[in-house]
Amino acid sequence: MKVLITGGAGYIGSTVATACIEAGIEVVILDDLSTGLRAFGEGRNLYVGDIADGGVLDQLVTDHPDIDAVVHCAARIVVPESVADPLGYYDANVGKTVILLQRLREAGIPRVVFSSSASVYQGESGEGVDENGVLAPSSPYATTKAMVEQILKDAATAGDLRAIALRYFNPIGADPQLRTGLQSPTPSHALGKIMQARANGETFSITGTDWATRDGSGLRDYIHVWDLALAHVAAVQKFDEVATEEAPYQVINLGTGDGVTVRELVAAFERVTGEPLPVVETDRRPGDQAGAFAIVDRAAQVLDWRSARSVDDGVRDAIAWAEKLRSLL
């Protein structure tokens, strides 16, 4: 089996590529290296280019006519940036995906695994959400994910392709063997902020402590990136069983099945490092939400997949990767 991974030199895509290789799946990487690292694509049939670059796509398909499926990870993903530049995000994440899908249709590659996002859900309850949850994307970034899902659903209904959309919340950690990880030394998610606070000798701010969660702090579903990668592999391997001719479009949640609050994330960081982390409680910020976690019964049923790594594992691997990244940059 051979799989094309768009964005395969990025954080998620490179980890998916590693997991595919370990599962005996040959990979081809397409990445414009705007955020991805060339080193993550070395020895992996790397093609440098945009997902809408017809010349690169034609060459790739000519060189690899035996591609069985595409794992579509390429996207711009920074929420505040999407608010400041919505047109850029709609172009990069939606417009260019349409061009990619048209090329795949022309090349006779009908299987698409879309690395989507659970940010498409309404995230105000602090409770679990399944695949039938209310969709209410709260940023242009999240809206692009919902729009691509709709495009895939309509294209599948029309017989142009079959697709599986994998919705997940917050990946953390790194490849446990530290072959790949986050490319940015200053990630914007909560764990990244915690790590930066420790590195700079600063106090970490818990923004909002009056949410309807078990300890009042915001709640997220932090999934280890290696577990996430293995779920993508399972979706590729079981694709024809899941996205059938009769039901060509499927949505599957990925996550731990139980959220982690900000206070609990701080506690995990303290357990891993063995040192206390100074924190301060502050008011909610505009746009903050209680959060939600993914109900993952469907992933267990149709992919035979469950997350296996704890939040402590994710913290430990993130810290180890950050130390390695400093030597790479």
C-alpha positions in Angstrom: 0.0 0.0 0.0 1.2 3.5 -0.8 -0.2 6.7 0.7 0.3 10.4 -0.2 0.4 12.6 2.9 -0.1 16.3 2.3 1.6 18.4 4.9 3.7 15.4 5.6 6.7 17.5 6.8 4.6 19.1 9.6 3.9 18.1 13.1 0.9 15.8 12.5 1.7 14.7 9.0 5.3 13.7 9.8 4.2 11.6 12.7 1.5 10.0 10.6 4.2 9.2 8.0 6.4 7.6 10.6 3.5 5.5 11.9 2.6 4.5 8.3 6.1 3.4 7.6 6.2 1.3 10.7 3.0 -0.3 9.6 4.5 -1.3 6.3 2.8 1.5 4.2 5.0 3.3 1.7 4.6 7.1 1.9 4.9 10.0 -0.5 5.1 13.5 1.1 3.8 16.7 -0.4 4.7 19.9 1.6 5.5 23.5 0.7 7.8 23.7 3.8 6.2 27.0 4.8 6.0 25.5 8.4 7.2 22.0 7.9 10.8 20.9 8.2 12.6 19.4 5.2 14.4 17.0 7.6 11.0 15.4 8.3 10.6 14.5 4.7 14.0 13.1 4.0 14.0 9.6 2.6 10.2 9.7 2.3 9.6 10.6 -1.3 9.4 14.3 -0.5 7.9 16.7 -3.1 8.2 20.3 -2.2 5.2 22.3 -3.4 1.7 23.6 -2.8 -1.3 21.3 -2.7 -2.8 23.4 -5.5 0.4 23.3 -7.7 -0.7 21.4 -10.8 2.8 20.8 -12.0 4.0 19.3 -8.8 0.8 17.2 -8.5 1.1 15.9 -12.0 4.8 15.0 -11.5 3.9 13.3 -8.2 1.1 11.2 -9.7 3.3 10.3 -12.7 6.1 9.1 -10.5 3.7 7.2 -8.2 0.7 5.9 -10.2 0.1 3.3 -7.5 -1.0 5.7 -4.7 -3.9 4.0 -2.9 -5.1 6.8 -0.6 -4.4 10.4 0.5 -4.1 11.6 4.1 -4.8 15.3 3.9 -3.0 17.1 6.7 -1.9 20.3 5.0 -3.5 23.4 6.4 -2.8 26.7 8.1 -3.8 26.1 11.7 -3.2 29.2 13.9 -6.6 30.4 15.2 -5.7 34.1 16.0 -3.9 34.3 12.6 -7.1 33.0 10.9 -9.1 35.8 12.6 -6.7 38.4 11.3 -6.5 36.8 7.8 -9.7 35.0 7.1 -9.3 35.3 3.3 -5.9 33.8 3.4 -7.2 30.9 5.5 -10.2 30.2 3.2 -7.8 30.2 0.2 -5.2 28.0 1.8 -7.5 25.5 3.5 -10.6 25.4 1.4 -9.8 26.8 -2.1 -6.6 24.9 -2.5 -8.2 21.7 -1.2 -10.8 21.9 -3.9 -8.0 22.0 -6.5 -6.3 19.1 -4.8 -9.4 17.0 -4.8 -10.1 17.7 -8.5 -6.6 16.5 -9.3 -7.0 13.4 -7.2 -10.3 12.7 -9.1 -8.6 13.1 -12.4 -5.8 10.7 -11.3 -8.2 8.1 -10.1 -7.3 8.3 -6.4 -10.7 8.0 -4.7 -9.7 7.5 -1.0 -9.2 10.5 1.2 -8.6 10.6 5.0 -9.1 14.1 6.1 -7.2 15.3 9.2 -10.0 17.5 10.5 -10.6 19.1 13.9 -13.0 18.9 16.8 -13.0 22.7 16.8 -16.0 22.3 14.4 -18.1 21.5 17.5 -19.8 23.8 19.9 -17.4 23.9 22.8 -19.3 25.6 25.6 -20.4 22.7 27.9 -17.1 21.2 29.2 -18.8 17.9 28.4 -18.3 15.1 25.9 -19.4 15.4 22.3 -20.0 12.6 19.8 -20.1 12.8 16.0 -23.7 14.0 16.0 -22.8 17.0 18.2 -23.8 20.5 17.3 -21.4 22.1 14.8 -20.6 25.7 15.7 -17.0 26.6 14.5 -15.9 29.6 16.4 -13.0 30.9 14.2 -12.2 31.1 10.5 -9.8 28.2 11.0 -12.5 26.0 12.5 -14.9 27.1 9.7 -12.4 26.0 7.1 -12.4 22.5 8.5 -16.2 22.4 8.6 -16.3 23.6 5.0 -13.8 21.0 3.7 -15.9 18.3 5.5 -19.0 19.5 3.7 -17.1 19.5 0.4 -15.9 16.0 1.0 -19.4 14.9 1.9 -21.0 16.4 -1.2 -18.2 15.0 -3.5 -18.6 11.6 -1.9 -22.4 11.7 -2.5 -21.7 12.6 -6.1 -19.4 9.6 -6.5 -16.2 11.6 -7.0 -14.4 10.1 -4.0 -14.9 8.4 -0.6 -13.7 10.1 2.5 -13.2 9.7 6.3 -13.0 12.8 8.3 -11.1 12.4 11.6 -12.1 15.0 14.2 -9.7 15.6 17.1 -9.0 18.3 19.6 -5.5 19.0 21.1 -2.5 16.9 20.1 0.5 17.0 22.5 3.8 15.2 22.8 6.0 13.9 20.0 7.0 10.7 18.3 8.1 8.7 21.4 11.4 7.9 19.6 11.9 11.7 19.0 12.1 11.4 15.2 9.6 14.2 14.7 7.6 16.7 16.8 6.4 20.3 16.9 8.5 22.5 14.6 7.9 25.6 16.7 9.9 26.3 19.9 7.1 28.5 21.2 3.8 26.6 20.6 0.6 28.5 21.4 -1.3 25.7 23.1 -1.6 25.5 26.9 1.2 23.0 27.4 3.4 25.1 25.3 2.6 28.1 27.4 3.3 26.1 30.6 6.7 25.0 29.2 7.6 28.6 28.2 6.6 29.9 31.6 8.9 27.3 33.2 11.8 28.0 30.8 11.5 31.8 31.4 11.0 31.6 35.1 7.5 33.2 34.8 4.2 32.5 36.3 1.6 30.6 34.3 -1.8 32.1 34.0 -5.0 30.0 34.4 -7.5 32.1 32.5 -11.0 31.5 33.8 -11.7 29.5 36.9 -15.5 29.6 37.0 -16.3 27.3 34.2 -18.8 24.4 34.7 -16.0 21.9 34.9 -14.9 19.6 37.7 -12.4 22.2 39.0 -13.6 25.4 37.4 -10.7 25.7 34.9 -11.1 25.2 31.1 -11.2 21.6 29.8 -9.6 20.2 26.7 -9.1 16.7 25.2 -5.3 16.3 25.0 -4.4 13.3 22.8 -0.9 12.1 22.4 0.3 12.7 18.8 1.5 9.1 18.4 -2.0 7.8 19.3 -3.4 10.2 16.8 -1.0 9.0 14.1 -1.9 5.4 14.8 -5.6 6.3 14.3 -4.8 7.7 10.9 -3.0 4.5 10.0 -6.1 2.5 11.1 -8.3 4.7 9.0 -6.1 4.0 5.9 -5.9 0.3 6.6 -9.6 -0.1 7.2 -10.7 2.5 4.7 -12.8 0.2 2.4 -14.6 -1.3 5.4 -15.5 2.1 6.8 -16.2 4.4 3.8 -18.1 2.0 1.6 -19.7 2.5 -1.8 -23.1 2.7 0.0 -21.9 5.1 2.7 -18.9 6.9 1.1 -18.5 9.6 3.7 -17.8 9.0 7.4 -16.9 11.1 10.4 -15.0 9.7 13.4 -13.9 11.4 16.6 -10.5 10.8 18.0 -9.5 11.6 21.5 -9.0 10.2 25.0 -12.6 10.1 25.8 -12.0 12.2 28.9 -11.0 15.8 29.1 -8.1 17.3 31.0 -8.6 20.6 32.8 -6.0 23.3 32.9 -5.3 22.6 36.6 -4.9 18.9 35.8 -2.5 19.7 33.0 -0.4 21.9 35.4 -0.4 19.0 37.9 0.8 16.6 35.1 3.6 18.9 34.3 4.6 19.1 37.9 4.5 15.3 38.2 6.8 14.9 35.2 9.3 17.6 36.1 9.1 17.0 39.8 9.0 20.7 40.5 6.1 23.1 41.4 4.9 25.5 38.7 3.9 29.0 40.0 0.4 29.9 38.7 -1.9 32.8 38.9 -5.7 32.8 38.3 -7.0 35.4 36.0 -10.4 36.3 34.4 -11.7 34.7 31.2 -10.4 36.1 28.0 -12.7 37.1 25.1 -13.6 34.0 23.1 -12.6 31.5 25.8 -14.9 28.5 26.2 -15.3 25.8 28.8 -14.2 23.3 26.2 -15.3 19.8 25.5 -13.9 16.3 25.0 -14.4 13.7 22.3 -16.7 10.7 22.8 -14.7 8.1 20.9 -17.0 5.0 20.9 -17.2 5.0 17.2 -13.4 5.0 16.7 -13.2 1.9 19.0 -16.0 0.2 17.0 -15.0 0.9 13.4 -11.3 1.4 13.6 -10.5 -0.8 16.6 -8.6 2.1 17.9 -8.3 3.6 21.4 -5.8 6.1 22.8 -3.2 4.4 25.0 -0.9 7.2 26.2 -1.6 9.4 29.2 -1.3 13.1 29.5 1.8 12.5 31.6 3.3 10.7 28.6 2.4 13.6 26.3 4.0 16.1 28.7 7.2 14.0 29.1 7.6 13.5 25.3 6.9 17.2 24.6 9.6 18.2 27.1 12.1 15.7 25.6 11.3 16.9 22.0 11.7 20.6 23.0 15.2 19.8 24.2 16.1 18.1 20.9 14.5 20.8 18.8 16.8 23.4 20.3 19.7 21.4 18.8 18.0 21.2 15.4 17.2 24.9 15.0 
